[in-house]
Amino acid sequence: MALARPIVFGNWKMHGLRAEAKALAGGLAERVGRPSATLGVFPPATVLAEVAAQLAGTGILVGGQDCHDKPKGAFTGSISAPMLKDAGAVAVIVGHSERRHGLGETDALVRAKVQAALEAGLLAILCIGETEAEWLEGRTLEVLERQLDQSWPQGASAARVVVAYEPVWAIGTGRTPTLDDIGRSHAAIRARLERLASDGDKVAILYGGSVKADNAGAIMAVAGVDGVLVGGASLDPDGFFAIYRAG
Ligand code: PEP
């Protein structure tokens, strides 16, 4: 999938009863026209099919927030990549810090999930990022490289995987790394991707963590930043659109 840049993705997390999701998707649909960049939303699985139907024809891509690493089976409560695809998703987020650190997901599991997404024909958004302790210890680049080494599946390509650099300490906190630090991390990710994939120079790398309308333009202007993954600010159509316009 060739994605026009900048890429602006909104992760709704566990927000959106049916009426709220309908209003939010409707607000996006009426503002968007045809996006010149890539715009995408990742609603909760319970409303994914409805949001995908509502946004059909707008050019806004719809994805899931996580998937199981198996296509089907006795896994109560889990949702597989083929199920997401069947519901209208074209992409799925894997390895978000709220799953790595909140639910103990390992790099190996994240890699299996990326693989499952690819096998289902979904674009995988692979999240990586250091914790606050790792950042304070100056271990950011080492952590990013390790996460990439251990969660990038062999043979994966730029057309099928997007990497999202999300410092754990920046998610939902209102804090962000300096622009220089974001540039440094993205450069290290790029260098690692060039070792891991034959087209590693083409993999889109997003920044995520407290992106708002007032910092999005500066962040997206950093060399090596191909777009943003937005959490909280994606729940308001005006704010999300302001971010999209800033790119
Ligand atoms: C996220 O959870 O992916 C995220 C970037 O959240 P926020 O924008 O709210 O920091």
py3Dmol code that shows the C-alpha trace and the ligand (Angstrom):
import py3Dmol

protein = """\
ATOM      1  CA  MET A   1       0.000   0.000   0.000  1.00  0.00           C
ATOM      2  CA  ALA A   2       1.610   3.299  -1.060  1.00  0.00           C
ATOM      3  CA  LEU A   3       0.695   5.949   1.498  1.00  0.00           C
ATOM      4  CA  ALA A   4       0.783   9.644   0.627  1.00  0.00           C
ATOM      5  CA  ARG A   5       2.728  11.598   3.223  1.00  0.00           C
ATOM      6  CA  PRO A   6       2.348  13.037   5.742  1.00  0.00           C
ATOM      7  CA  ILE A   7       0.443  10.231   7.385  1.00  0.00           C
ATOM      8  CA  VAL A   8      -1.918  11.252  10.177  1.00  0.00           C
ATOM      9  CA  PHE A   9      -3.438   8.409  12.164  1.00  0.00           C
ATOM     10  CA  GLY A  10      -5.861   8.708  15.085  1.00  0.00           C
ATOM     11  CA  ASN A  11      -6.010   6.003  17.759  1.00  0.00           C
ATOM     12  CA  TRP A  12      -9.361   6.289  19.520  1.00  0.00           C
ATOM     13  CA  LYS A  13      -8.303   3.712  22.156  1.00  0.00           C
ATOM     14  CA  MET A  14     -11.216   2.633  24.404  1.00  0.00           C
ATOM     15  CA  HIS A  15     -13.383   5.596  23.470  1.00  0.00           C
ATOM     16  CA  GLY A  16     -16.494   5.560  21.358  1.00  0.00           C
ATOM     17  CA  LEU A  17     -19.945   4.165  22.080  1.00  0.00           C
ATOM     18  CA  ARG A  18     -21.845   3.757  18.820  1.00  0.00           C
ATOM     19  CA  ALA A  19     -23.432   7.214  18.890  1.00  0.00           C
ATOM     20  CA  GLU A  20     -20.102   8.885  19.760  1.00  0.00           C
ATOM     21  CA  ALA A  21     -18.234   6.992  17.066  1.00  0.00           C
ATOM     22  CA  LYS A  22     -20.884   7.904  14.534  1.00  0.00           C
ATOM     23  CA  ALA A  23     -20.641  11.589  15.430  1.00  0.00           C
ATOM     24  CA  LEU A  24     -16.832  11.537  15.321  1.00  0.00           C
ATOM     25  CA  ALA A  25     -16.643   9.704  11.996  1.00  0.00           C
ATOM     26  CA  GLY A  26     -19.355  12.008  10.622  1.00  0.00           C
ATOM     27  CA  GLY A  27     -17.360  15.046  11.738  1.00  0.00           C
ATOM     28  CA  LEU A  28     -14.305  13.750   9.889  1.00  0.00           C
ATOM     29  CA  ALA A  29     -16.245  12.827   6.767  1.00  0.00           C
ATOM     30  CA  GLU A  30     -17.781  16.275   6.451  1.00  0.00           C
ATOM     31  CA  ARG A  31     -14.426  18.040   6.879  1.00  0.00           C
ATOM     32  CA  VAL A  32     -12.167  15.912   4.758  1.00  0.00           C
ATOM     33  CA  GLY A  33     -13.018  16.361   1.085  1.00  0.00           C
ATOM     34  CA  ARG A  34     -10.499  13.946  -0.417  1.00  0.00           C
ATOM     35  CA  PRO A  35      -7.391  13.946   1.773  1.00  0.00           C
ATOM     36  CA  SER A  36      -4.167  14.801  -0.043  1.00  0.00           C
ATOM     37  CA  ALA A  37      -2.186  13.143   2.725  1.00  0.00           C
ATOM     38  CA  THR A  38      -3.023   9.811   4.365  1.00  0.00           C
ATOM     39  CA  LEU A  39      -5.613  10.086   7.079  1.00  0.00           C
ATOM     40  CA  GLY A  40      -6.671   7.106   9.169  1.00  0.00           C
ATOM     41  CA  VAL A  41      -8.627   6.260  12.292  1.00  0.00           C
ATOM     42  CA  PHE A  42      -8.413   3.272  14.615  1.00  0.00           C
ATOM     43  CA  PRO A  43     -11.741   2.930  16.432  1.00  0.00           C
ATOM     44  CA  PRO A  44     -12.646   0.265  19.007  1.00  0.00           C
ATOM     45  CA  ALA A  45     -13.458  -3.108  17.430  1.00  0.00           C
ATOM     46  CA  THR A  46     -17.113  -2.856  18.475  1.00  0.00           C
ATOM     47  CA  VAL A  47     -17.720   0.083  16.129  1.00  0.00           C
ATOM     48  CA  LEU A  48     -15.135  -0.672  13.466  1.00  0.00           C
ATOM     49  CA  ALA A  49     -17.565  -2.053  10.872  1.00  0.00           C
ATOM     50  CA  GLU A  50     -19.929   0.880  11.278  1.00  0.00           C
ATOM     51  CA  VAL A  51     -17.126   3.449  11.101  1.00  0.00           C
ATOM     52  CA  ALA A  52     -15.637   1.717   8.051  1.00  0.00           C
ATOM     53  CA  ALA A  53     -19.038   1.807   6.316  1.00  0.00           C
ATOM     54  CA  GLN A  54     -19.533   5.448   7.274  1.00  0.00           C
ATOM     55  CA  LEU A  55     -16.113   6.493   5.968  1.00  0.00           C
ATOM     56  CA  ALA A  56     -16.235   4.390   2.784  1.00  0.00           C
ATOM     57  CA  GLY A  57     -15.446   6.619  -0.186  1.00  0.00           C
ATOM     58  CA  THR A  58     -13.914   9.428   1.891  1.00  0.00           C
ATOM     59  CA  GLY A  59     -10.343   8.192   1.495  1.00  0.00           C
ATOM     60  CA  ILE A  60      -9.982   7.941   5.298  1.00  0.00           C
ATOM     61  CA  LEU A  61      -8.458   4.599   6.154  1.00  0.00           C
ATOM     62  CA  VAL A  62      -9.879   2.550   9.040  1.00  0.00           C
ATOM     63  CA  GLY A  63      -7.926   0.098  11.186  1.00  0.00           C
ATOM     64  CA  GLY A  64      -8.021  -1.985  14.338  1.00  0.00           C
ATOM     65  CA  GLN A  65      -6.090  -1.253  17.549  1.00  0.00           C
ATOM     66  CA  ASP A  66      -4.667  -4.739  18.095  1.00  0.00           C
ATOM     67  CA  CYS A  67      -5.019  -8.299  16.825  1.00  0.00           C
ATOM     68  CA  HIS A  68      -4.332 -11.811  18.060  1.00  0.00           C
ATOM     69  CA  ASP A  69      -1.330 -13.562  16.556  1.00  0.00           C
ATOM     70  CA  LYS A  70      -3.471 -16.508  15.399  1.00  0.00           C
ATOM     71  CA  PRO A  71      -6.122 -16.274  12.668  1.00  0.00           C
ATOM     72  CA  LYS A  72      -8.765 -18.165  14.699  1.00  0.00           C
ATOM     73  CA  GLY A  73      -9.168 -20.552  17.582  1.00  0.00           C
ATOM     74  CA  ALA A  74     -10.098 -20.965  21.223  1.00  0.00           C
ATOM     75  CA  PHE A  75      -8.981 -17.530  22.413  1.00  0.00           C
ATOM     76  CA  THR A  76     -11.925 -16.085  24.317  1.00  0.00           C
ATOM     77  CA  GLY A  77     -12.256 -12.352  23.969  1.00  0.00           C
ATOM     78  CA  SER A  78      -9.577 -11.979  21.304  1.00  0.00           C
ATOM     79  CA  ILE A  79      -9.960 -10.576  17.804  1.00  0.00           C
ATOM     80  CA  SER A  80      -7.947 -11.886  14.866  1.00  0.00           C
ATOM     81  CA  ALA A  81      -6.477  -9.973  11.945  1.00  0.00           C
ATOM     82  CA  PRO A  82      -8.816 -11.704   9.433  1.00  0.00           C
ATOM     83  CA  MET A  83     -11.780 -10.652  11.627  1.00  0.00           C
ATOM     84  CA  LEU A  84     -10.626  -7.036  11.528  1.00  0.00           C
ATOM     85  CA  LYS A  85     -10.253  -7.251   7.775  1.00  0.00           C
ATOM     86  CA  ASP A  86     -13.705  -8.794   7.480  1.00  0.00           C
ATOM     87  CA  ALA A  87     -15.122  -5.874   9.491  1.00  0.00           C
ATOM     88  CA  GLY A  88     -13.664  -3.351   7.043  1.00  0.00           C
ATOM     89  CA  ALA A  89     -10.204  -2.653   8.466  1.00  0.00           C
ATOM     90  CA  VAL A  90      -7.250  -2.138   6.136  1.00  0.00           C
ATOM     91  CA  ALA A  91      -4.694  -1.711   8.923  1.00  0.00           C
ATOM     92  CA  VAL A  92      -3.983  -2.633  12.532  1.00  0.00           C
ATOM     93  CA  ILE A  93      -1.835  -1.133  15.311  1.00  0.00           C
ATOM     94  CA  VAL A  94       0.443  -3.648  17.042  1.00  0.00           C
ATOM     95  CA  GLY A  95       2.799  -3.259  19.975  1.00  0.00           C
ATOM     96  CA  HIS A  96       1.229  -0.118  21.403  1.00  0.00           C
ATOM     97  CA  SER A  97       2.821   0.705  24.752  1.00  0.00           C
ATOM     98  CA  GLU A  98      -0.508   0.269  26.508  1.00  0.00           C
ATOM     99  CA  ARG A  99      -0.291  -3.379  25.451  1.00  0.00           C
ATOM    100  CA  ARG A 100       3.486  -3.863  25.778  1.00  0.00           C
ATOM    101  CA  HIS A 101       3.702  -2.286  29.211  1.00  0.00           C
ATOM    102  CA  GLY A 102       0.085  -2.426  30.361  1.00  0.00           C
ATOM    103  CA  LEU A 103      -0.485  -6.052  29.358  1.00  0.00           C
ATOM    104  CA  GLY A 104       3.042  -7.449  29.216  1.00  0.00           C
ATOM    105  CA  GLU A 105       3.272  -8.061  25.468  1.00  0.00           C
ATOM    106  CA  THR A 106       6.799  -9.070  24.457  1.00  0.00           C
ATOM    107  CA  ASP A 107       8.750  -8.203  21.306  1.00  0.00           C
ATOM    108  CA  ALA A 108       8.296 -11.814  20.162  1.00  0.00           C
ATOM    109  CA  LEU A 109       4.515 -11.601  20.510  1.00  0.00           C
ATOM    110  CA  VAL A 110       4.482  -8.242  18.758  1.00  0.00           C
ATOM    111  CA  ARG A 111       6.455  -9.741  15.880  1.00  0.00           C
ATOM    112  CA  ALA A 112       3.942 -12.626  15.634  1.00  0.00           C
ATOM    113  CA  LYS A 113       1.115 -10.099  15.542  1.00  0.00           C
ATOM    114  CA  VAL A 114       2.778  -8.097  12.756  1.00  0.00           C
ATOM    115  CA  GLN A 115       3.158 -11.353  10.857  1.00  0.00           C
ATOM    116  CA  ALA A 116      -0.525 -12.201  11.455  1.00  0.00           C
ATOM    117  CA  ALA A 117      -1.538  -8.770  10.170  1.00  0.00           C
ATOM    118  CA  LEU A 118       0.539  -9.204   7.027  1.00  0.00           C
ATOM    119  CA  GLU A 119      -0.873 -12.664   6.395  1.00  0.00           C
ATOM    120  CA  ALA A 120      -4.387 -11.215   6.642  1.00  0.00           C
ATOM    121  CA  GLY A 121      -3.494  -8.510   4.125  1.00  0.00           C
ATOM    122  CA  LEU A 122      -3.552  -5.675   6.644  1.00  0.00           C
ATOM    123  CA  LEU A 123      -1.066  -2.817   6.912  1.00  0.00           C
ATOM    124  CA  ALA A 124       0.693  -3.174  10.290  1.00  0.00           C
ATOM    125  CA  ILE A 125       1.473  -0.093  12.384  1.00  0.00           C
ATOM    126  CA  LEU A 126       4.360  -1.331  14.540  1.00  0.00           C
ATOM    127  CA  CYS A 127       4.774   0.778  17.694  1.00  0.00           C
ATOM    128  CA  ILE A 128       8.080   1.051  19.527  1.00  0.00           C
ATOM    129  CA  GLY A 129       9.307   3.431  22.212  1.00  0.00           C
ATOM    130  CA  GLU A 130      11.361   3.757  25.369  1.00  0.00           C
ATOM    131  CA  THR A 131      10.042   4.086  28.914  1.00  0.00           C
ATOM    132  CA  GLU A 132      10.791   7.131  31.026  1.00  0.00           C
ATOM    133  CA  ALA A 133      13.467   5.234  32.989  1.00  0.00           C
ATOM    134  CA  GLU A 134      15.184   4.144  29.768  1.00  0.00           C
ATOM    135  CA  TRP A 135      15.028   7.708  28.474  1.00  0.00           C
ATOM    136  CA  LEU A 136      16.536   9.111  31.683  1.00  0.00           C
ATOM    137  CA  GLU A 137      19.298   6.498  31.525  1.00  0.00           C
ATOM    138  CA  GLY A 138      20.143   7.598  27.966  1.00  0.00           C
ATOM    139  CA  ARG A 139      19.177   4.201  26.555  1.00  0.00           C
ATOM    140  CA  THR A 140      16.554   5.372  24.044  1.00  0.00           C
ATOM    141  CA  LEU A 141      18.359   4.402  20.837  1.00  0.00           C
ATOM    142  CA  GLU A 142      19.485   1.059  22.208  1.00  0.00           C
ATOM    143  CA  VAL A 143      15.879   0.220  23.209  1.00  0.00           C
ATOM    144  CA  LEU A 144      14.468   1.262  19.832  1.00  0.00           C
ATOM    145  CA  GLU A 145      17.031  -0.835  17.995  1.00  0.00           C
ATOM    146  CA  ARG A 146      16.322  -3.859  20.174  1.00  0.00           C
ATOM    147  CA  GLN A 147      12.565  -3.532  19.730  1.00  0.00           C
ATOM    148  CA  LEU A 148      12.970  -3.283  15.966  1.00  0.00           C
ATOM    149  CA  ASP A 149      15.380  -6.213  15.777  1.00  0.00           C
ATOM    150  CA  GLN A 150      13.007  -8.389  17.767  1.00  0.00           C
ATOM    151  CA  SER A 151       9.640  -7.304  16.405  1.00  0.00           C
ATOM    152  CA  TRP A 152      10.293  -6.650  12.698  1.00  0.00           C
ATOM    153  CA  PRO A 153       9.399  -9.875  10.844  1.00  0.00           C
ATOM    154  CA  GLN A 154      11.879 -11.192   8.328  1.00  0.00           C
ATOM    155  CA  GLY A 155      10.799 -10.307   4.797  1.00  0.00           C
ATOM    156  CA  ALA A 156       8.452  -7.483   5.863  1.00  0.00           C
ATOM    157  CA  SER A 157       8.493  -4.486   3.540  1.00  0.00           C
ATOM    158  CA  ALA A 158       7.777  -0.775   3.435  1.00  0.00           C
ATOM    159  CA  ALA A 159       4.516  -1.336   1.591  1.00  0.00           C
ATOM    160  CA  ARG A 160       3.124  -3.418   4.449  1.00  0.00           C
ATOM    161  CA  VAL A 161       4.539  -2.004   7.687  1.00  0.00           C
ATOM    162  CA  VAL A 162       4.634   1.514   9.135  1.00  0.00           C
ATOM    163  CA  VAL A 163       6.726   2.142  12.256  1.00  0.00           C
ATOM    164  CA  ALA A 164       5.409   4.475  14.968  1.00  0.00           C
ATOM    165  CA  TYR A 165       7.971   5.847  17.421  1.00  0.00           C
ATOM    166  CA  GLU A 166       6.073   6.569  20.614  1.00  0.00           C
ATOM    167  CA  PRO A 167       8.087   7.355  23.758  1.00  0.00           C
ATOM    168  CA  VAL A 168       6.048   5.756  26.552  1.00  0.00           C
ATOM    169  CA  TRP A 169       6.591   8.786  28.779  1.00  0.00           C
ATOM    170  CA  ALA A 170       5.139  11.115  26.139  1.00  0.00           C
ATOM    171  CA  ILE A 171       1.866   9.243  25.637  1.00  0.00           C
ATOM    172  CA  GLY A 172      -1.036  11.120  27.167  1.00  0.00           C
ATOM    173  CA  THR A 173       1.248  13.227  29.371  1.00  0.00           C
ATOM    174  CA  GLY A 174       1.502  16.508  27.454  1.00  0.00           C
ATOM    175  CA  ARG A 175       5.290  16.024  27.346  1.00  0.00           C
ATOM    176  CA  THR A 176       7.281  15.438  24.164  1.00  0.00           C
ATOM    177  CA  PRO A 177      10.961  14.947  23.376  1.00  0.00           C
ATOM    178  CA  THR A 178      12.734  17.960  21.882  1.00  0.00           C
ATOM    179  CA  LEU A 179      12.568  18.219  18.106  1.00  0.00           C
ATOM    180  CA  ASP A 180      16.278  17.351  18.001  1.00  0.00           C
ATOM    181  CA  ASP A 181      15.662  14.213  20.043  1.00  0.00           C
ATOM    182  CA  ILE A 182      12.767  13.188  17.799  1.00  0.00           C
ATOM    183  CA  GLY A 183      15.029  13.671  14.761  1.00  0.00           C
ATOM    184  CA  ARG A 184      17.798  11.627  16.401  1.00  0.00           C
ATOM    185  CA  SER A 185      15.460   8.754  17.242  1.00  0.00           C
ATOM    186  CA  HIS A 186      13.933   8.726  13.761  1.00  0.00           C
ATOM    187  CA  ALA A 187      17.397   8.686  12.186  1.00  0.00           C
ATOM    188  CA  ALA A 188      18.392   5.710  14.355  1.00  0.00           C
ATOM    189  CA  ILE A 189      15.163   3.895  13.456  1.00  0.00           C
ATOM    190  CA  ARG A 190      15.796   4.562   9.773  1.00  0.00           C
ATOM    191  CA  ALA A 191      19.357   3.249  10.009  1.00  0.00           C
ATOM    192  CA  ARG A 192      18.135   0.084  11.712  1.00  0.00           C
ATOM    193  CA  LEU A 193      15.338  -0.439   9.180  1.00  0.00           C
ATOM    194  CA  GLU A 194      17.874  -0.183   6.376  1.00  0.00           C
ATOM    195  CA  ARG A 195      19.650  -3.172   7.942  1.00  0.00           C
ATOM    196  CA  LEU A 196      16.448  -5.130   8.512  1.00  0.00           C
ATOM    197  CA  ALA A 197      14.619  -4.627   5.210  1.00  0.00           C
ATOM    198  CA  SER A 198      15.806  -4.308   1.632  1.00  0.00           C
ATOM    199  CA  ASP A 199      13.520  -1.272   1.261  1.00  0.00           C
ATOM    200  CA  GLY A 200      14.106   0.006   4.785  1.00  0.00           C
ATOM    201  CA  ASP A 201      14.821   3.472   3.389  1.00  0.00           C
ATOM    202  CA  LYS A 202      11.153   3.675   2.304  1.00  0.00           C
ATOM    203  CA  VAL A 203       9.399   2.533   5.490  1.00  0.00           C
ATOM    204  CA  ALA A 204       7.203   5.347   6.851  1.00  0.00           C
ATOM    205  CA  ILE A 205       8.156   6.355  10.400  1.00  0.00           C
ATOM    206  CA  LEU A 206       5.560   8.202  12.471  1.00  0.00           C
ATOM    207  CA  TYR A 207       6.010  10.067  15.742  1.00  0.00           C
ATOM    208  CA  GLY A 208       3.401   9.619  18.490  1.00  0.00           C
ATOM    209  CA  GLY A 209       3.043  11.017  21.993  1.00  0.00           C
ATOM    210  CA  SER A 210       1.114  14.174  22.987  1.00  0.00           C
ATOM    211  CA  VAL A 211       0.761  15.462  19.431  1.00  0.00           C
ATOM    212  CA  LYS A 212      -1.673  18.369  19.376  1.00  0.00           C
ATOM    213  CA  ALA A 213      -2.659  21.027  16.869  1.00  0.00           C
ATOM    214  CA  ASP A 214      -0.061  23.428  18.275  1.00  0.00           C
ATOM    215  CA  ASN A 215       2.985  21.129  18.017  1.00  0.00           C
ATOM    216  CA  ALA A 216       2.037  18.936  15.047  1.00  0.00           C
ATOM    217  CA  GLY A 217       3.452  21.251  12.377  1.00  0.00           C
ATOM    218  CA  ALA A 218       6.862  21.509  14.030  1.00  0.00           C
ATOM    219  CA  ILE A 219       7.033  17.756  14.688  1.00  0.00           C
ATOM    220  CA  MET A 220       6.050  16.841  11.129  1.00  0.00           C
ATOM    221  CA  ALA A 221       8.674  19.268   9.812  1.00  0.00           C
ATOM    222  CA  VAL A 222      11.475  17.322  11.545  1.00  0.00           C
ATOM    223  CA  ALA A 223      13.603  15.505   8.964  1.00  0.00           C
ATOM    224  CA  GLY A 224      12.711  11.815   8.957  1.00  0.00           C
ATOM    225  CA  VAL A 225       9.221  12.240  10.443  1.00  0.00           C
ATOM    226  CA  ASP A 226       6.709  10.932   7.906  1.00  0.00           C
ATOM    227  CA  GLY A 227       3.619  11.658   9.959  1.00  0.00           C
ATOM    228  CA  VAL A 228       2.038  11.277  13.378  1.00  0.00           C
ATOM    229  CA  LEU A 229       0.023   8.808  15.434  1.00  0.00           C
ATOM    230  CA  VAL A 230      -2.391  10.771  17.605  1.00  0.00           C
ATOM    231  CA  GLY A 231      -4.268   9.541  20.678  1.00  0.00           C
ATOM    232  CA  GLY A 232      -6.279  11.995  22.762  1.00  0.00           C
ATOM    233  CA  ALA A 233      -6.371  14.797  20.191  1.00  0.00           C
ATOM    234  CA  SER A 234      -7.921  12.483  17.599  1.00  0.00           C
ATOM    235  CA  LEU A 235     -11.187  12.351  19.568  1.00  0.00           C
ATOM    236  CA  ASP A 236     -12.169  15.836  18.474  1.00  0.00           C
ATOM    237  CA  PRO A 237     -12.726  16.290  14.728  1.00  0.00           C
ATOM    238  CA  ASP A 238     -11.589  19.943  14.793  1.00  0.00           C
ATOM    239  CA  GLY A 239      -8.381  19.150  16.684  1.00  0.00           C
ATOM    240  CA  PHE A 240      -7.631  16.135  14.519  1.00  0.00           C
ATOM    241  CA  PHE A 241      -8.221  18.164  11.397  1.00  0.00           C
ATOM    242  CA  ALA A 242      -5.984  20.944  12.608  1.00  0.00           C
ATOM    243  CA  ILE A 243      -3.222  18.340  13.020  1.00  0.00           C
ATOM    244  CA  TYR A 244      -3.877  16.997   9.533  1.00  0.00           C
ATOM    245  CA  ARG A 245      -3.769  20.517   8.084  1.00  0.00           C
ATOM    246  CA  ALA A 246      -0.495  21.231   9.928  1.00  0.00           C
ATOM    247  CA  GLY A 247       1.284  18.449   8.028  1.00  0.00           C
TER     248      GLY A 247
END
"""
ligand_1 = """\
10
PEP
C -1.059 7.004 21.536
O -1.545 6.428 22.508
O -0.760 6.373 20.510
C -0.830 8.429 21.642
C 0.027 8.963 20.823
O -1.534 9.099 22.629
P -1.551 10.699 22.912
O -1.571 11.404 21.583
O -2.812 10.920 23.690
O -0.318 11.005 23.671
"""
view = py3Dmol.view(width=600, height=400)
view.addModel(protein, "pdb")
view.setStyle({"model": 0}, {"cartoon": {"style": "trace"}})
view.addModel(ligand_1, "xyz")
view.setStyle({"model": 1}, {"stick": {}})
view.zoomTo()
view.show()
